[in-house]
Amino acid sequence: MTLGEKIFELRKSRGISQEELANSLNVTRQSISLWETNQTVPSLDNLMEISNLFNVTLDELCGCDNKSKSLNESKEIKTGFFSSGEIIYTKDIYERALKFSLRKAYICSGVILSALILIIFSIIKMFILVPFFIGVIVLALYIRFKKVVRINANNQVGCRPNAILRYWFFDDHFEINSKSDCSSSMYSKRYYELKNVFIDYKYLYLVFDGIIVPIDKESFSKNDYEKLLKLLGKIDKTSNNSTKNNPMIKILLLVFFILSIASIFLALISVALSLQTSKIPEFMFSMTEYMWIFYVFIPIPVSSIILGFMFLRRKYKCKKNIVAGIIMTFLLFVYGSFSTLEEIDHDFNYIIEVSAITKINFPKTGYFSRTKRNEIFSMVKFDNKKEIVTLIQSNTQWQTDQSFIPTNTIPVFYTTITSDYNYFLFYDVNCSKYNTFNESHSSHEYYYFAYNEGNNILVILNDKLS
């Protein structure tokens, strides 16, 4: 019986006219007439709608049911046969399989790109817009990379949309037949030849020979499905029984929730410990050099967010992971951005320049810090403490208190933070004199020095007065 004769027979058996059938399929009456007289053939979508409308399989509709039965019977004759099935390979199934083929590439590329952003950020540490634009560029490259990977991954999926997929499972191997309008493929593999097996809520994906083939879980009986999982050496963690009240998952979610909350404190402790390694931790902006450490802890709350969304779909109570993760990620990012507010200058040549201007022979080696935005204030720690102490004590210009400082010349903030220092000196650049202030000049450039003998810190303030 031809396809057209089969459509005619099914229509007549249901008492449906050509016009009524055409309306049901959203086609013209002439199309039905052409189909029934075998002048044209319905599209695959129309065939599927006809099979659903008359409650018959595609094999029965196309007249190849006998062939299909004989093929199934030949499979069942083989030793160890226990299950078979068939699915229409829809676009939704195809997209699911494609996601699994891309999963590893996405994870690896995401980790690499995240690490790259952190490395670039810690190296450049300039204005906040610099890492932002770098992030935009990297994101654009990542999107392009995903497109390329997706194109390549198309070749890894074993079937194409609208194909008919049949499968037979035996005790020692499985066979899969994929048939579409343009191609037909047959696979026969031992279970140990599988490279991997993925399972989601609807399908089981078999990976072999660089391709991924989805299998409908609902086509198995409970016993057959359990037997297949045993042969594959897998546990279906997507089933309600395996995930419901799983204590390990609850512990995992709790651990990441606690770690998310603790991440901000761990970052603060890490910054404090790193600050102790600074040559001049007393410098008020030294901490900004280590604030980038907050970015290192961002993956912890981000992981908590990802896990929260993953297991929220499985009915776990994990909204707290998502909320805590979002809050902590925001705080870590804000604190980390402080590293871009101040750039620290450590060029010791500045001290040599000051020595030439003030005619004070400061030691030639040490550690120097000042911000590039506020160049009037700096701190120095000399390598040879004995040398700087001897220099100060042998020079009668250095004073042991601040009473000699001219009124309203030095901002109160700087005199306050150096009030407990041991030695002080004021130098007027315009008149080249120490500890004096010539009011006859319209503008004054001066240097204010304060030395703390206890921690070997010299504060230098270079400012101008009008």
N, C-alpha and C positions, 0 to 999 in steps of 0.2 A: 504494500500500500504506500503510495506517494505521500509527501507532506501535505500537498493540496487536498488529496482525498481524505486524509486524516482530519484536517481542519473542517472540511465539509461534513464528515460523519459526526464529529463532536458537536458542531453547530446544530445539525438536524436533530441529534439525540436530545439536545436541551430545548428544542423548539424555539431557537433564536433566529431572527432574520439577519441578512447580511448588514442591513442598516443598523440594527441594534448592536451587533458585534463591532461594527465600525465605531459607533459612539463610545462603546466601552473601552476601545483601544485608542481613541483619539486619532483615527485615520479615516479616509474616505471609503464609501461603499465600493468604489471601483477597485481600491486596493484589495479588499476582501475577495472580490471576484477574480482578480488577477492571481491571487494566492491559490484559490481553490482550483483554478484551471492550470496551475503549475507554470504560469507565464512569468511570474516573479516570485522571489522568496522573501519572507518576513525577516526583518533585522533580528539580532539576538535579543535586544530589549523587548521587541514585540513577541518573540517566541516565549520569553520568560513570562510575559503578561498573559499570553494565551494558555500556557501550562498552569499558571495560577488560577485563571478564570475557570478552566475545565477540570482542575484538580488532577492533572496528570504530570508525569515527569517529562523532562526534555527528551529522554531516550524513547519513551512511549510515543511522544508527539512526532519525533523525527523518524520513527519506524526502526530504531536500532535497539529496542528493548531486548530482543532475543539475543543479539550480539552481546549486549551488556550482561545478560543473565549467563550466557555461556562463558564469558570472561570471568565473572564472579565465581561461577561454579568451578572453573579450572583453577582459580586461586585457592578455593576452599579444599580442593583435592590435595593440595600440597600439605606436607606434614607440619603440624604445629600452628595452623591458622586459628586465630581467635577473634579477629575483629576487622571490619572494613567500613568504609564510609565515603561520602561524596558531598562536596560543597560547590556552590557557584562562587567563583572568586571575585567578589565585589570590590569596589574601589576602597571601601572602608577597611576590608581585610588587607588589601594591598598596602595602604598607608600604615597600618599597624606593623606589618612585616618590615616595611621600610624603616620605621622608627627603631626597631631592634638592630637593623644592619648599621644604623648611624650612631647608635648609643655610645659605643666605645670611642668612636672618633670624636663625638661631642664632648665626652668627659675628658679625654686626654687633651684636646685642644683648649677646652675651658680652663683646665688646671695650668697648662703651659702659658696661656695668655694672661691669666691672673698673676702668675709668678712674674711674668715679664713686666706687667704694669707696676707691681710693687718694686721691682729692681730699678726700673727707670725712674720711678718716683723718688726712691731713696737716693739715687745718684744726682738727679737734677735739683730737687728741692728748691725751686725758685718760687715764682708766684703761683697761686692756686690755679690760674688759668692754664699754665703749662701742662701739668698732669691731666687737666680736664680735656684739653685738645688732643693730647696723646691718647687718652682713653677713647675719645670719639674716633680717632684714626684707627686704633686697634680694633674697636668694635666694628667699624666698616670692613676692615680686612677679615674679621672673624665671620661676618655675614657672608662675605664673598666666598670664604673658605667653606662654609656650610653648603653653599649652593654647589660648589665644585664636588664636594664629598657626596652630596645628595645625588648628583648626576651619576657619579661612579657607583653609588650604592644601588642604583636602579638595576645594574647588571647582576647584583647579588641576590635579588629576589627571584625565587624559582618560577613564579608565574606572573602573568599580567592580568589586569582587570578584565572581567567577563569570560575568563577561562573556566573550564570545568575540571575540578580536581578530584581524582579518585585515589583511594589509598587502601592498602591491605597490610595487616600486621600479623607476623608469625613469631614463633618462639625464638628464632635465631636471626631474623631479618625483617625488613619491611620493603614494600614496593609502592611507588607513587607514579601515577599517570596524570600528566597535565596536558589538556587539549584545548586549543583556541581556534579561532577562524584561520589564523595564519601559521600556526605551528602545533606540533605535538611532541611531547617529551616523556620518556619512561625512565624511572630511576629504580634501582634495586640495590639496597645497601644493608650491610651488617650493622648491628647496633654499635659495635665498637668503632665503626668508621665515622660516627658522628663527631663533629668538632665541638659542638655545644648544643644545649637545649634551653630555650627560654619559655617561660609560662606566664601568661597574663590571665585576666578574668574570663576570657572567652576562648582563647586559642593556645595551642601548644606549638612552638616553633622549632623545627628540626634544622640544624645547620650542618651542611656537608658539602664538600667540593666547592667551597666558596659561595654557596647559595643558601637562602633561607626559605623554607617551605612551611606554611602554617597548616595546622591540623585542627579541625573543629572538635573541641572537648565534648560537646553534647552528642556527638555521633557514637560515643562509647557508652556501654552500660557501666555501672559503678564498678563491678568486678573486673571488667576488661580494662577500664581506665587505670585501676589500681595495679593490675598486672603490667600494663605498659609502663607506668611510672617505675615499677620495680625493675623492669628490663632496662630502662634508661638510667636507673640509679638516681632518680630525682624525687623531691617532695614538692607537692603543689602547695606553695605557701599563700596562694591567692584564694584558696577555698576558705569558707567560713570556719570550718572546724580547726584548720591549722593556724589561723591568725587570731581567732577569738580568745581574748584573755591570755595571749602569749606572754609569759612573764619576762622573757628576754627582751622583747620589743619594748615593753613597759619600762624596763630598767634602762635600755638604751635611750629612750625619750627623756627619762628623768635625768640621766647623766648629762645629756646635751643641754637640757634646761638649766641645770646647775652650772655647767661650764659657761653657758651664755651669760648668766648673771655674774659669774666670777671673772669673766674675760676682762671687764673694765678694771677690776682691782688687780688682776694679774698683770695687765699692761702698765698700771701705775707703779707696781712693785718693780717691774722690769726697767721702767724709765728711771726710777730712783736708784736702782743698783747700777745702771749704766752711767748715771750722773756721777757716781763715786769714782768712776774711771777717768773723769775729766780732770785736766791739769788745774783748772780754776773752777771748781764747783761753786765757789762763792759768787761768780759772775751771774747777775740776775737773769740773763737770757740763755745761760748754758743749757737749761732744760729743753729749749726749743730744738736743739740739735738732735735730741733723742725722741721727740714726740712722734716721729715716723713709726716708732715701735707699735703704736696703737693700730696701725694698718695691718701689722703682722697677725694680730688676734682677730681680725674681721672674719676669716674663714670659720671660726668657731660658731658665732651666732648665725652666720649664713647657712651652715650645715644644719643647725637647729631649725631654721625656717624650712629648708628643703625636706627634712625628715617630717616636720609637722604637716606639710601639705601631702606628703606621700601617704602617711598613715591616717590622716584625717578622712581620706576616702574609704579606709577600712574600718571606720567607726571607732577609732581610738580617741580618747580624750587628750588631745595634744594641741589645743588652741594656744595654751600657755607657751609652748615652744615657738609658735609663730610670733606671738606678741612680744615675748622677751627677746627673740632673735632680731626683730625689726628695731626695737628700742635700742638694744645694745650695738647693733650695726651702725645706727645713726650716731650714737654717742662716740663710738670708736672713730668713726669718720671725722666727726667734728674736732675731737681732740687731736687726731692725727694731722688735720689741716693746719694746726698751730705751727707745725714745723716749717710752713711756708711763710709765716708772718715775719720772721726775722732771720736774715742770713748773717752768720758770724764770720768776721774777718780775723785771721790769725797771722797776718803778715808782720813779722817782727821788725821789718825795716822801718816801720813807723817810729819805733823807739830810737833808732839811730838818727832819724830826722829830728825828733824832739831833742835829742842830745846836742845836735848841731845848733839848733835854734836857742836853747836855754843855756848852752855851754856847761852842761852837767854830764860828766862822763859815766853814764849808766853802763852796767855790764852789757856785753855784746850778745849774750845768749840767754834764752828764757822762753817763756810761753806767753803769748799775747792774745787778748780777746777784746773785740768791740763789734757792735752791730753796724752794718753798712748803712742802715737807715738813720741811725743816731751816732754820728762819728765823733761827737764832742766828748763822749764818755768811754773810757777803756780801763782794763785791768791788766796788770803784768805780774807774772811770777818768775823771778830770776832763778837760773840754775844754781848760781853761787850766792847763797844767802849771806855768807860772811863778807863777801866783797861789797854788796850793796849796803850792809849795816855799817861797815867801816867807812864807806864813802859818805854816808849821811852823818855819822857821828863826827867825822873829821871836818865837816863843812858847817861853819857857825850860822849859815843862813837858815838852816832847818830849825823849825820851832817845835816845841813839845805840846803846844795847845793852839787853838784856833782864834785866840783873842786878837791877834795882829791883823786878821783878815779885814780888808776895808768893808764898810757897811754897804749892803745892797749890791754887792758885786757878784757873789757866788749864790746860786739858787739854794734855798734852804734844804731842799731834798738831798743835795749832794753833801752838804755839811753835816746833815743828820746821819746819813749812812756811814760817814767816816768819823763820827764824833768819838768813837772809842779807839781810833788809830793812835800810833805813838809819835809820828813825826809829820810836820806839815811845811809846805813851801808854796809861796805865791810868786809868779813871775810875770811882769808887765812887758809884753813884747815890744810895744811902741817906744818905751823909754829904756828898755833893756835893763831893768832893775828888779831886784828881789824884794818881796814883801812891802812894796809901795804901790801907790796908785796915783798917777798924775791926772788930775781932773781937767787940766788945760786942753787935753786932746779931745777932739770931737767924738772919736771912736777908739775903743781899746780892744786889743786881742790879748788874752792872758792864758796862763797855764796854772792850774791848781793841782798840787801833788799832795797825796796823803799815803803814808806808808805804815802798814801793820806788821810789826816785827814778829808777832806770834805765828801768823800763817804765811809770812813772806809775800804779802800782796801790796802792790803799788797801784793806787788809783790815780788816773790822769784825767783832768777835765780841761779841755781846750775850747774856749768860747769867746764871744765878742760882745762888747757893751757899746751902746750908742749914747 
